[in-house]
Amino acid sequence: MNLMGWNRCEQEFVRNVEKDTERIASIKEQALLRLVMIKTLPEKENMISFIVEGLYEVIKELLVAYLLQYGMRSQNHQCLITFFYKKNPDYETEAHLISQMSYYRNRLTYYGEKIPKEFYNKNKNEIDKIIQWLGKLVKT
């Protein structure tokens, strides 16, 4: 797994901020509302890319809230994943999956490449577990 090193994150992308419990709760609430909306999309071939993109956004928002719990903010999605893995080293597989989702989301956003349906079908249960687990990690 090629995650950015935490030292680089701290030097270049992460800054300390005041812990704001209302903001953490609001970010978590909006992420979970986004999840409800995504779950209404039909799992058809032409919708898979948007489903995976939306699920990644839910995870990213939960990771933003998780980092805020520690009084930090990141300008970089990769540092969110690196921080998650740093705090939860037993979840290397999950961190790798989040990183893959980030890669696919970027390919969709910047190059118009579809996210493979096989990727979604293979990983959807694990993605759901990650979202549930992150929801529990973000204390509100």
N, C-alpha and C positions, 0 to 999 in steps of 0.2 A: 504494500500500500504506500503510495507516495503522498503523504500528508505534509503540509508545510510545517517546519519546526516551530515549536512554541517560542523559542528565543527570538526568532525572526518576527513572529506575530507580535510579541511584546514590544520589540524595537520599532516596528514599522506600522502596525495596523490596529493594535489594541490600546485603549486608553482607559484610565480609571475614571469612573463617574460615581455620582452619589446613588446609592441603592434606593430605588423608587418602587415600593411595593404596589402602588396603584398602577404604575406603568406596566410592571411585570404581569399583574392580573389582567390588564386590558389586552396586552399582547397575546397572552394565553387564550383569553376569551375569543379574540378575533381569529386566532389560528384554529380553534375548535369549531367556530362558525364556518370558516372556510372548508373545513373537513366535511361538515354536514352538506354543504353545497356540492362539493366534489363527489360525494357518495350518491348524488342524484343523477350524475352523468351516466349514460349507458356505456357499458364496456364493449363498444363497437370499435372495429379496426381504426376508423378515422378519429376516434376520441381518445385513444390510449395515450398519445403524446401529452394531451392536455390534462389527463388524469394524473399521470406521473409528474408532470410539471407542478400541478396543484398540490399533490402529496409532498413533493419536495419543499414547496413554499410553506406548508404546514410545519414540516420538520424544521426548516430554517427559522421560522418565527419562534418555535418552541426553543430552539437553540439560542436565539437572541435573548429570550426571557431567562433562560438558564444562565447565560453569561452575566446578565444584569443582576441576578441573585448574588453574584460574587463581586458586584460593583465594577463591572467592566463592560465596555462597548467595543465592537469590532467593525472596521471598515471593509472587511473581507470575509466572504462566506467560508473560505478554507480554514480560517482561524477559528470559526465556530466549531467546525468538525474536529480540528486539532484539540481544542479545549475540551470538547466532549470526550475524546479519546484519552486525553491526559488525566481527566478526572475519573474515567471509567475504563481502565486498561483491560478489563475482562471482556469488553464489548468491541473487540477489534473487528470482528465480522460485521457488526452493525455499523461501525464507523466507516468501514470500507464500502458498504452498501450505500450509505448516505453520500459518500464521495462519488460513487458511480452515478447516483441520481443527479448530483450537481453537474457532473460531466455531461450527461444526457440533456439536462435542462439547458445548459449553455449551448450545446450543439443545436438544439431546437431554436433557442432565442436568437442566436447570432448567425446561424447557417441554414436555418429552415429544415434541418434534418429530423425526420420522424424518430420517435423513440420506439425501439423494437417491441412488438407485442409480446415476444417471448420473454424479454426482460421483465415486463410487468407481470405476466402470468407466473413466472418462476419466483418472483420476489414479493408479490402482493401481500401474502400473509405475514411475512417478516416485516414489511413496511408498516403494516397495521400494528404489529407488536412494538415496533420502535416508537410509533406515535403514542401509543398507550403508555409506554414506559416513560417517554419524555414528559408526557402530561403529568405523570406522578412525580417526576424529578423537579418540575417547576412548581414550587410551593407558593400558594396564593392565600 
